[in-house]
Amino acid sequence: MSQDMTLETVRALDAKDSLRAFRERFVIPDNMIYLDGNSLGPAPKSAFAALDRAANVEWGQDLIRSWNSAGWFELPLRLGDKVGELTGASAGQIAVCDSTSINIFKALSAAASLRPDRKVIVAEGTSFPTDLYIAEGFVASQPDLTLKLEGVDGDTIEELLGPDVGVVLLNHVNYRSGRLHDMKALTRRIHEAGALVVWDLCHSAGALDVQLDDCDVDFAVGCTYKYINGGPGAPAFIYVAKRHQAEARQPLSGWWGHVRPFAFEQQYEAAPAIARFLCGTQPILSMQTLSGALEAWQGVNMANLRVKSLALTDLFIKLVEERCAGFDLQLITPRNHNERGSQVGFTHPHAYEVMQALIADQVVGDFRAPDVLRFGFTPLYVSYEDVWNAIEILRDVLVTERWKEPRFATQNAVT
Ligand SMILES: *Cc1c(COP(=O)(O)O)cnc(C)c1O
């Protein structure tokens, strides 16, 4: 990228952008620069159409028949295969169901059940907190398991990988810093140590070219309401590699995971494949909304998406450092492409207030305690010009110090 970017050079990048037309598939409020697709993706127009059909026709008119006629019952596995297309998983290995938190519990239990003699679970101290809370809860429910954390019980995952480690739970992209792990290399090292891996893809599914099968991953989980744009509270997913499906057991043995749910038998018998990772009845309106949202991914090449994502984050970092120098902003996201997800974080002593002032001016990112301004870059609907304009507004917020207005200091429940 040339030294001096101008609005014209940035517009020229948009003119050449092969993903530019995808923005039309989304509802983006007028004048908003939305840099929070890593928290809640905007609505694909196709999602609204699917939700409308599900509510008015399938529920409103066809009622109970829709379990068969609209394919409601098959949705978890049908959508799972579609999520697989975005994450490098061949068919029959992903179920869309429940929440990420619940799926972490199922994946940890199943992985631990495959390594019964190994009593240690390893996770990252900097994980998204729900991963740690669920791991704590799971470990507490088992008589002799313990949890060890990178950054607490050892400096690196490598250092913690002893003969007693059965499962390692990792966040593919860190939710605060945006740091990306090398999935293939880490999975290999964990396997060499005799353990299994559970990858949390919440900040990578739909954001970069994830290759679950190629990386020989054992288990993975992720949500669909962030980069996949499935809607608030959209169901999550769980990936279980084919080779583990026959042996892996999960403890939430509800009727949807039974081999014959409609035989209404007295005893549980797990379904033979990925279906055993289902628990109970799923939120069909959310499922159908997600089904519509996935239509917006048709024709998207994930490698191209990744190229634009890196170009957007490169541009953002460069422009912040050039145009907002001297305002106490510190980059916490790796500069190296191989170590960067699709978001950028800067610390600032008044990050909360600065973010509130930005949001008031329609530049929507988010704040992560205690001091991070977090910006997500989603190549399907964010343009290079959006990045330029966001920086101009950030610069103005800092130069005028309008973030000091008292209204920006009031803390909301959700940041
Ligand atoms: C967003 C996120 C979650 C969210 O879990 P829910 O059960 O959907 O609330 C979990 N893990 C990571 C890494 C996340 O970024």
The ligand as an SDF file (V2000), in Angstrom:
LIG
                    3D

 15 15  0  0  0  0  0  0  0  0999 V2000
  -19.3380  -14.9560   21.0880 C   0  0  0  0  0  0  0  0  0  0  0  0
  -18.5680  -16.1070   21.6610 C   0  0  0  0  0  0  0  0  0  0  0  0
  -19.2100  -17.1130   22.3800 C   0  0  0  0  0  0  0  0  0  0  0  0
  -20.6820  -16.9680   22.6610 C   0  0  0  0  0  0  0  0  0  0  0  0
  -21.2770  -18.0420   23.3160 O   0  0  0  0  0  0  0  0  0  0  0  0
  -22.8600  -18.0740   23.4290 P   0  0  0  0  0  0  0  0  0  0  0  0
  -23.1500  -19.3740   24.0420 O   0  0  0  0  0  0  0  0  0  0  0  0
  -23.4190  -17.8730   22.0660 O   0  0  0  0  0  0  0  0  0  0  0  0
  -23.2900  -16.9340   24.2880 O   0  0  0  0  0  0  0  0  0  0  0  0
  -18.4640  -18.1960   22.8020 C   0  0  0  0  0  0  0  0  0  0  0  0
  -17.1260  -18.2760   22.5390 N   0  0  0  0  0  0  0  0  0  0  0  0
  -16.4830  -17.3020   21.8650 C   0  0  0  0  0  0  0  0  0  0  0  0
  -15.0250  -17.4300   21.5730 C   0  0  0  0  0  0  0  0  0  0  0  0
  -17.1870  -16.1830   21.4200 C   0  0  0  0  0  0  0  0  0  0  0  0
  -16.5580  -15.2210   20.7560 O   0  0  0  0  0  0  0  0  0  0  0  0
  1  2  1  0
  2  3  1  0
  2 14  2  0
  3  4  1  0
  3 10  2  0
  4  5  1  0
  5  6  1  0
  6  7  2  0
  6  8  1  0
  6  9  1  0
 10 11  1  0
 11 12  2  0
 12 13  1  0
 12 14  1  0
 14 15  1  0
M  END
$$$$
